[in-house]
Protein backbone atom coordinates (compact mmCIF):
# COMPACT_ATOMS: atom_id res chain seq x y z
CA UNK A 1 0.00 0.00 0.00
CA UNK A 2 2.84 2.40 0.86
CA UNK A 3 4.46 1.63 -2.49
CA UNK A 4 1.24 2.44 -4.34
CA UNK A 5 0.88 5.71 -2.44
CA UNK A 6 4.50 6.61 -3.15
CA UNK A 7 4.02 5.93 -6.87
CA UNK A 8 0.90 8.09 -6.84
CA UNK A 9 2.81 10.95 -5.28
CA UNK A 10 5.61 10.60 -7.81
CA UNK A 11 3.12 10.63 -10.69
CA UNK A 12 1.45 13.76 -9.35
CA UNK A 13 4.80 15.49 -8.89
CA UNK A 14 5.93 14.41 -12.34
CA UNK A 15 2.73 15.73 -13.87
CA UNK A 16 3.17 19.03 -12.04
CA UNK A 17 6.71 19.38 -13.43
CA UNK A 18 5.51 18.64 -16.98
CA UNK A 19 2.76 21.24 -16.71
CA UNK A 20 5.20 23.71 -15.18
CA UNK A 21 7.67 23.28 -18.04
CA UNK A 22 4.88 23.54 -20.63
CA UNK A 23 3.49 26.71 -19.04
CA UNK A 24 6.96 28.18 -18.62
CA UNK A 25 6.75 28.23 -14.83
CA UNK A 26 9.74 25.89 -14.47
CA UNK A 27 12.89 27.26 -16.16
CA UNK A 28 14.56 24.72 -18.43
CA UNK A 29 17.24 25.05 -21.11
CA UNK A 30 15.59 25.10 -24.52
CA UNK A 31 17.44 22.01 -25.74
CA UNK A 32 15.89 20.03 -22.86
CA UNK A 33 12.44 21.62 -23.10
CA UNK A 34 10.20 19.34 -25.20
CA UNK A 35 8.04 22.29 -26.27
CA UNK A 36 10.87 24.64 -27.22
CA UNK A 37 11.57 24.79 -30.97
CA UNK A 38 14.40 22.61 -32.19
CA UNK A 39 17.66 24.48 -32.82
CA UNK A 40 19.53 22.70 -35.60
CA UNK A 41 22.78 24.31 -34.46
CA UNK A 42 22.61 22.57 -31.08
CA UNK A 43 23.89 19.02 -30.69
CA UNK A 44 21.10 16.41 -31.00
CA UNK A 45 19.87 14.81 -27.79
CA UNK A 46 17.13 12.47 -26.57
CA UNK A 47 14.43 15.03 -27.38
CA UNK A 48 15.49 15.66 -30.97
CA UNK A 49 13.28 12.95 -32.50
CA UNK A 50 10.27 14.21 -30.55
CA UNK A 51 10.89 17.75 -31.73
CA UNK A 52 11.31 16.61 -35.32
CA UNK A 53 7.98 14.79 -35.15
CA UNK A 54 6.21 17.98 -34.07
CA UNK A 55 7.17 19.66 -37.37
CA UNK A 56 4.99 17.54 -39.65
CA UNK A 57 1.67 19.22 -38.91
CA UNK A 58 2.82 22.62 -37.70
CA UNK A 59 3.95 24.84 -40.60
CA UNK A 60 4.57 27.84 -38.32
CA UNK A 61 6.86 25.81 -36.06
CA UNK A 62 8.55 24.40 -39.15
CA UNK A 63 9.33 27.91 -40.41
CA UNK A 64 10.75 28.85 -37.02
CA UNK A 65 13.07 25.83 -36.95
CA UNK A 66 14.17 26.33 -40.56
CA UNK A 67 15.71 29.67 -39.57
CA UNK A 68 18.40 27.74 -37.68
CA UNK A 69 18.90 25.07 -40.35
CA UNK A 70 21.06 26.72 -43.00
CA UNK A 71 18.70 25.32 -45.64
CA UNK A 72 17.43 27.27 -48.63
CA UNK A 73 13.87 26.11 -49.21
CA UNK A 74 10.66 27.06 -50.96
CA UNK A 75 7.21 26.06 -49.75
CA UNK A 76 5.18 23.84 -52.07
CA UNK A 77 1.42 24.14 -52.45
CA UNK A 78 -0.50 21.24 -50.90
CA UNK A 79 -1.64 18.76 -53.52
CA UNK A 80 -5.35 17.94 -53.96
CA UNK A 81 -6.75 15.63 -51.32
CA UNK A 82 -7.71 13.10 -54.00
CA UNK A 83 -4.18 12.88 -55.42
CA UNK A 84 -2.70 9.39 -55.57
CA UNK A 85 0.06 10.55 -53.21
CA UNK A 86 -1.09 13.78 -51.56
CA UNK A 87 1.59 16.06 -50.14
CA UNK A 88 1.06 18.49 -47.25
CA UNK A 89 3.46 20.92 -45.59
CA UNK A 90 6.11 20.01 -48.15
CA UNK A 91 9.29 21.91 -48.96
CA UNK A 92 11.66 21.97 -51.89
CA UNK A 93 15.18 21.92 -50.50
CA UNK A 94 17.18 23.98 -52.97
CA UNK A 95 20.44 24.12 -51.11
CA UNK A 96 22.17 23.79 -47.78
CA UNK A 97 25.53 24.51 -46.17
CA UNK A 98 26.65 21.66 -48.42
CA UNK A 99 25.88 21.62 -52.14
CA UNK A 100 23.30 19.29 -53.68
CA UNK A 101 23.36 17.45 -56.98
CA UNK A 102 19.82 18.80 -57.44
CA UNK A 103 16.97 20.15 -55.32
CA UNK A 104 14.57 17.69 -53.71
CA UNK A 105 11.09 17.63 -52.19
CA UNK A 106 10.91 16.92 -48.48
CA UNK A 107 8.51 16.83 -45.59
CA UNK A 108 9.54 19.34 -42.95
CA UNK A 109 10.90 16.61 -40.61
CA UNK A 110 12.99 15.15 -43.45
CA UNK A 111 14.37 18.56 -44.46
CA UNK A 112 15.36 19.45 -40.89
CA UNK A 113 16.79 15.97 -40.28
CA UNK A 114 18.95 16.45 -43.39
CA UNK A 115 20.23 19.74 -41.96
CA UNK A 116 21.05 18.00 -38.66
CA UNK A 117 22.78 15.18 -40.57
CA UNK A 118 24.90 17.56 -42.63
CA UNK A 119 26.02 19.62 -39.65
CA UNK A 120 26.42 17.02 -36.88
CA UNK A 121 27.15 13.76 -38.73
CA UNK A 122 28.39 14.17 -42.30
CA UNK A 123 30.89 17.03 -41.93
CA UNK A 124 32.46 15.73 -38.68
CA UNK A 125 32.91 12.33 -40.35
CA UNK A 126 34.58 13.94 -43.37
CA UNK A 127 36.90 16.01 -41.21
CA UNK A 128 37.86 12.95 -39.17
CA UNK A 129 38.48 10.78 -42.25
CA UNK A 130 39.97 13.25 -44.73
CA UNK A 131 40.66 16.52 -42.89
CA UNK A 132 38.34 18.39 -45.24
CA UNK A 133 34.68 19.12 -45.85
CA UNK A 134 32.09 17.49 -48.05
CA UNK A 135 31.08 20.09 -50.63
CA UNK A 136 28.30 18.21 -52.42
CA UNK A 137 25.80 15.46 -51.68
CA UNK A 138 24.76 13.36 -54.68
CA UNK A 139 21.27 11.94 -54.28
CA UNK A 140 18.83 9.81 -56.28
CA UNK A 141 15.72 11.76 -55.27
CA UNK A 142 13.10 11.85 -52.57
CA UNK A 143 9.49 11.93 -53.81
CA UNK A 144 8.16 8.97 -55.80
CA UNK A 145 4.49 7.96 -55.75
CA UNK A 146 4.97 4.22 -55.33
CA UNK A 147 4.78 1.28 -52.98
CA UNK A 148 7.82 -0.21 -51.27
CA UNK A 149 9.97 -1.92 -53.93
CA UNK A 150 7.14 -1.13 -56.40
CA UNK A 151 5.25 -4.22 -55.28
CA UNK A 152 1.66 -4.36 -56.47
CA UNK A 153 -0.69 -3.87 -53.54
CA UNK A 154 2.21 -3.30 -51.17
CA UNK A 155 2.55 -0.73 -48.43
CA UNK A 156 3.26 2.80 -49.63
CA UNK A 157 6.90 3.85 -49.48
CA UNK A 158 8.01 6.81 -47.39
CA UNK A 159 9.08 8.25 -50.75
CA UNK A 160 5.37 8.55 -51.60
CA UNK A 161 5.04 11.32 -49.00
CA UNK A 162 8.44 12.96 -49.66
CA UNK A 163 9.55 11.60 -46.30
CA UNK A 164 12.64 9.76 -47.59
CA UNK A 165 15.85 10.63 -49.40
CA UNK A 166 18.28 8.31 -51.22
CA UNK A 167 21.93 9.41 -51.11
CA UNK A 168 24.34 7.90 -53.62
CA UNK A 169 27.62 9.62 -52.79
CA UNK A 170 29.61 12.68 -51.80
CA UNK A 171 32.10 15.15 -53.28
CA UNK A 172 35.03 16.36 -51.15
CA UNK A 173 36.60 19.81 -51.16
CA UNK A 174 39.63 18.52 -53.11
CA UNK A 175 37.35 17.21 -55.87
CA UNK A 176 37.38 13.53 -54.93
CA UNK A 177 34.09 11.69 -55.22
CA UNK A 178 32.96 8.92 -52.90
CA UNK A 179 30.34 6.51 -54.20
CA UNK A 180 28.23 4.10 -52.16
CA UNK A 181 28.12 1.67 -55.08
CA UNK A 182 31.86 1.75 -55.77
CA UNK A 183 33.39 2.32 -52.35
CA UNK A 184 31.16 0.52 -49.84
CA UNK A 185 32.65 -2.95 -50.58
CA UNK A 186 36.22 -1.75 -50.03
CA UNK A 187 38.42 -1.61 -46.94
CA UNK A 188 40.08 1.76 -47.35
CA UNK A 189 39.40 5.27 -46.09
CA UNK A 190 36.40 5.77 -48.38
CA UNK A 191 34.69 2.63 -47.11
CA UNK A 192 35.38 3.54 -43.47
CA UNK A 193 34.00 7.02 -44.09
CA UNK A 194 30.80 5.63 -45.62
CA UNK A 195 30.27 3.31 -42.67
CA UNK A 196 30.77 6.17 -40.24
CA UNK A 197 28.26 8.27 -42.19
CA UNK A 198 25.76 5.41 -42.16
CA UNK A 199 26.16 4.86 -38.43
CA UNK A 200 25.96 8.53 -37.46
CA UNK A 201 22.97 9.13 -39.76
CA UNK A 202 21.01 6.86 -37.44
CA UNK A 203 21.12 9.68 -34.87
CA UNK A 204 19.32 12.00 -37.30
CA UNK A 205 16.84 9.82 -39.23
CA UNK A 206 14.38 7.18 -38.05
CA UNK A 207 15.32 4.69 -40.77
CA UNK A 208 18.75 4.30 -42.36
CA UNK A 209 19.26 1.49 -44.88
CA UNK A 210 22.62 0.80 -46.52
CA UNK A 211 24.10 -1.90 -48.78
CA UNK A 212 24.27 -4.08 -45.66
CA UNK A 213 20.47 -4.19 -45.61
CA UNK A 214 19.83 -5.78 -49.02
CA UNK A 215 20.88 -5.69 -52.67
CA UNK A 216 18.24 -3.07 -53.51
CA UNK A 217 20.32 -0.57 -51.49
CA UNK A 218 23.70 -1.51 -52.93
CA UNK A 219 24.12 1.94 -54.52
CA UNK A 220 22.63 4.30 -51.93
CA UNK A 221 21.69 5.10 -48.36
CA UNK A 222 17.94 5.27 -47.81
CA UNK A 223 17.10 7.83 -45.12
CA UNK A 224 13.56 8.40 -43.91
CA UNK A 225 11.44 9.78 -41.10
CA UNK A 226 8.84 7.00 -40.93
CA UNK A 227 7.39 5.53 -37.77
CA UNK A 228 9.91 2.67 -37.45
CA UNK A 229 13.48 2.88 -36.12
CA UNK A 230 15.90 0.85 -38.23
CA UNK A 231 19.65 1.24 -38.68
CA UNK A 232 21.16 -1.29 -41.08
C-alpha positions as CSV (number, residue, x, y, z in Angstrom):
1,X,0.0,0.0,0.0
2,X,2.8,2.4,0.9
3,X,4.5,1.6,-2.5
4,X,1.2,2.4,-4.3
5,X,0.9,5.7,-2.4
6,X,4.5,6.6,-3.2
7,X,4.0,5.9,-6.9
8,X,0.9,8.1,-6.8
9,X,2.8,11.0,-5.3
10,X,5.6,10.6,-7.8
11,X,3.1,10.6,-10.7
12,X,1.5,13.8,-9.3
13,X,4.8,15.5,-8.9
14,X,5.9,14.4,-12.3
15,X,2.7,15.7,-13.9
16,X,3.2,19.0,-12.0
17,X,6.7,19.4,-13.4
18,X,5.5,18.6,-17.0
19,X,2.8,21.2,-16.7
20,X,5.2,23.7,-15.2
21,X,7.7,23.3,-18.0
22,X,4.9,23.5,-20.6
23,X,3.5,26.7,-19.0
24,X,7.0,28.2,-18.6
25,X,6.7,28.2,-14.8
26,X,9.7,25.9,-14.5
27,X,12.9,27.3,-16.2
28,X,14.6,24.7,-18.4
29,X,17.2,25.0,-21.1
30,X,15.6,25.1,-24.5
31,X,17.4,22.0,-25.7
32,X,15.9,20.0,-22.9
33,X,12.4,21.6,-23.1
34,X,10.2,19.3,-25.2
35,X,8.0,22.3,-26.3
36,X,10.9,24.6,-27.2
37,X,11.6,24.8,-31.0
38,X,14.4,22.6,-32.2
39,X,17.7,24.5,-32.8
40,X,19.5,22.7,-35.6
41,X,22.8,24.3,-34.5
42,X,22.6,22.6,-31.1
43,X,23.9,19.0,-30.7
44,X,21.1,16.4,-31.0
45,X,19.9,14.8,-27.8
46,X,17.1,12.5,-26.6
47,X,14.4,15.0,-27.4
48,X,15.5,15.7,-31.0
49,X,13.3,12.9,-32.5
50,X,10.3,14.2,-30.6
51,X,10.9,17.8,-31.7
52,X,11.3,16.6,-35.3
53,X,8.0,14.8,-35.1
54,X,6.2,18.0,-34.1
55,X,7.2,19.7,-37.4
56,X,5.0,17.5,-39.7
57,X,1.7,19.2,-38.9
58,X,2.8,22.6,-37.7
59,X,3.9,24.8,-40.6
60,X,4.6,27.8,-38.3
61,X,6.9,25.8,-36.1
62,X,8.6,24.4,-39.2
63,X,9.3,27.9,-40.4
64,X,10.8,28.8,-37.0
65,X,13.1,25.8,-37.0
66,X,14.2,26.3,-40.6
67,X,15.7,29.7,-39.6
68,X,18.4,27.7,-37.7
69,X,18.9,25.1,-40.4
70,X,21.1,26.7,-43.0
71,X,18.7,25.3,-45.6
72,X,17.4,27.3,-48.6
73,X,13.9,26.1,-49.2
74,X,10.7,27.1,-51.0
75,X,7.2,26.1,-49.8
76,X,5.2,23.8,-52.1
77,X,1.4,24.1,-52.5
78,X,-0.5,21.2,-50.9
79,X,-1.6,18.8,-53.5
80,X,-5.4,17.9,-54.0
81,X,-6.7,15.6,-51.3
82,X,-7.7,13.1,-54.0
83,X,-4.2,12.9,-55.4
84,X,-2.7,9.4,-55.6
85,X,0.1,10.5,-53.2
86,X,-1.1,13.8,-51.6
87,X,1.6,16.1,-50.1
88,X,1.1,18.5,-47.2
89,X,3.5,20.9,-45.6
90,X,6.1,20.0,-48.1
91,X,9.3,21.9,-49.0
92,X,11.7,22.0,-51.9
93,X,15.2,21.9,-50.5
94,X,17.2,24.0,-53.0
95,X,20.4,24.1,-51.1
96,X,22.2,23.8,-47.8
97,X,25.5,24.5,-46.2
98,X,26.6,21.7,-48.4
99,X,25.9,21.6,-52.1
100,X,23.3,19.3,-53.7
101,X,23.4,17.4,-57.0
102,X,19.8,18.8,-57.4
103,X,17.0,20.1,-55.3
104,X,14.6,17.7,-53.7
105,X,11.1,17.6,-52.2
106,X,10.9,16.9,-48.5
107,X,8.5,16.8,-45.6
108,X,9.5,19.3,-42.9
109,X,10.9,16.6,-40.6
110,X,13.0,15.2,-43.4
111,X,14.4,18.6,-44.5
112,X,15.4,19.4,-40.9
113,X,16.8,16.0,-40.3
114,X,19.0,16.5,-43.4
115,X,20.2,19.7,-42.0
116,X,21.1,18.0,-38.7
117,X,22.8,15.2,-40.6
118,X,24.9,17.6,-42.6
119,X,26.0,19.6,-39.6
120,X,26.4,17.0,-36.9
121,X,27.1,13.8,-38.7
122,X,28.4,14.2,-42.3
123,X,30.9,17.0,-41.9
124,X,32.5,15.7,-38.7
125,X,32.9,12.3,-40.3
126,X,34.6,13.9,-43.4
127,X,36.9,16.0,-41.2
128,X,37.9,12.9,-39.2
129,X,38.5,10.8,-42.2
130,X,40.0,13.2,-44.7
131,X,40.7,16.5,-42.9
132,X,38.3,18.4,-45.2
133,X,34.7,19.1,-45.8
134,X,32.1,17.5,-48.0
135,X,31.1,20.1,-50.6
136,X,28.3,18.2,-52.4
137,X,25.8,15.5,-51.7
138,X,24.8,13.4,-54.7
139,X,21.3,11.9,-54.3
140,X,18.8,9.8,-56.3
141,X,15.7,11.8,-55.3
142,X,13.1,11.9,-52.6
143,X,9.5,11.9,-53.8
144,X,8.2,9.0,-55.8
145,X,4.5,8.0,-55.7
146,X,5.0,4.2,-55.3
147,X,4.8,1.3,-53.0
148,X,7.8,-0.2,-51.3
149,X,10.0,-1.9,-53.9
150,X,7.1,-1.1,-56.4
151,X,5.2,-4.2,-55.3
152,X,1.7,-4.4,-56.5
153,X,-0.7,-3.9,-53.5
154,X,2.2,-3.3,-51.2
155,X,2.6,-0.7,-48.4
156,X,3.3,2.8,-49.6
157,X,6.9,3.8,-49.5
158,X,8.0,6.8,-47.4
159,X,9.1,8.2,-50.8
160,X,5.4,8.6,-51.6
161,X,5.0,11.3,-49.0
162,X,8.4,13.0,-49.7
163,X,9.5,11.6,-46.3
164,X,12.6,9.8,-47.6
165,X,15.9,10.6,-49.4
166,X,18.3,8.3,-51.2
167,X,21.9,9.4,-51.1
168,X,24.3,7.9,-53.6
169,X,27.6,9.6,-52.8
170,X,29.6,12.7,-51.8
171,X,32.1,15.1,-53.3
172,X,35.0,16.4,-51.1
173,X,36.6,19.8,-51.2
174,X,39.6,18.5,-53.1
175,X,37.3,17.2,-55.9
176,X,37.4,13.5,-54.9
177,X,34.1,11.7,-55.2
178,X,33.0,8.9,-52.9
179,X,30.3,6.5,-54.2
180,X,28.2,4.1,-52.2
181,X,28.1,1.7,-55.1
182,X,31.9,1.8,-55.8
183,X,33.4,2.3,-52.3
184,X,31.2,0.5,-49.8
185,X,32.7,-3.0,-50.6
186,X,36.2,-1.8,-50.0
187,X,38.4,-1.6,-46.9
188,X,40.1,1.8,-47.3
189,X,39.4,5.3,-46.1
190,X,36.4,5.8,-48.4
191,X,34.7,2.6,-47.1
192,X,35.4,3.5,-43.5
193,X,34.0,7.0,-44.1
194,X,30.8,5.6,-45.6
195,X,30.3,3.3,-42.7
196,X,30.8,6.2,-40.2
197,X,28.3,8.3,-42.2
198,X,25.8,5.4,-42.2
199,X,26.2,4.9,-38.4
200,X,26.0,8.5,-37.5
201,X,23.0,9.1,-39.8
202,X,21.0,6.9,-37.4
203,X,21.1,9.7,-34.9
204,X,19.3,12.0,-37.3
205,X,16.8,9.8,-39.2
206,X,14.4,7.2,-38.1
207,X,15.3,4.7,-40.8
208,X,18.8,4.3,-42.4
209,X,19.3,1.5,-44.9
210,X,22.6,0.8,-46.5
211,X,24.1,-1.9,-48.8
212,X,24.3,-4.1,-45.7
213,X,20.5,-4.2,-45.6
214,X,19.8,-5.8,-49.0
215,X,20.9,-5.7,-52.7
216,X,18.2,-3.1,-53.5
217,X,20.3,-0.6,-51.5
218,X,23.7,-1.5,-52.9
219,X,24.1,1.9,-54.5
220,X,22.6,4.3,-51.9
221,X,21.7,5.1,-48.4
222,X,17.9,5.3,-47.8
223,X,17.1,7.8,-45.1
224,X,13.6,8.4,-43.9
225,X,11.4,9.8,-41.1
226,X,8.8,7.0,-40.9
227,X,7.4,5.5,-37.8
228,X,9.9,2.7,-37.4
229,X,13.5,2.9,-36.1
230,X,15.9,0.8,-38.2
231,X,19.7,1.2,-38.7
232,X,21.2,-1.3,-41.1
